[in-house]
Amino acid sequence: MALGSGADWARLYYNVSLIDCASKEALDELLTTSSLGEHLLYRLSDRTVVVDARQKAQIQRVLARRSFPYRLVDLPAARPDVPSKDGRR
């Protein structure tokens, strides 16, 4: 399978959390009317963003003040230069 010129790179994130909102409008409002945008690392979709997990307490306070349904998912914290237990990176 041939890959296009934009498909020959990868980005590794660690110490991150995902925020998944119920709607695009809810996420857009959170990003424009709160400090959540300061911790945004990447927008995965219309409803999902990757944020800095080291700022989790502050992010949770921002989310708690809002009445929009959301889900905050913590991803395992790991340094990219440390192999996992099964020997893979």
Number of C-alpha atoms within 10 A of each C-alpha: 3 5 7 7 7 7 8 7 6 7 4 5 17 13 15 22 24 21 21 21 20 13 14 14 13 18 22 14 11 18 16 10 10 14 13 20 16 12 19 17 15 14 13 12 10 14 17 20 21 22 25 19 20 13 15 16 10 14 22 12 11 14 19 12 9 12 8 16 13 18 13 18 13 15 14 11 13 13 12 11 7 10 11 11 7 6 7 7 10
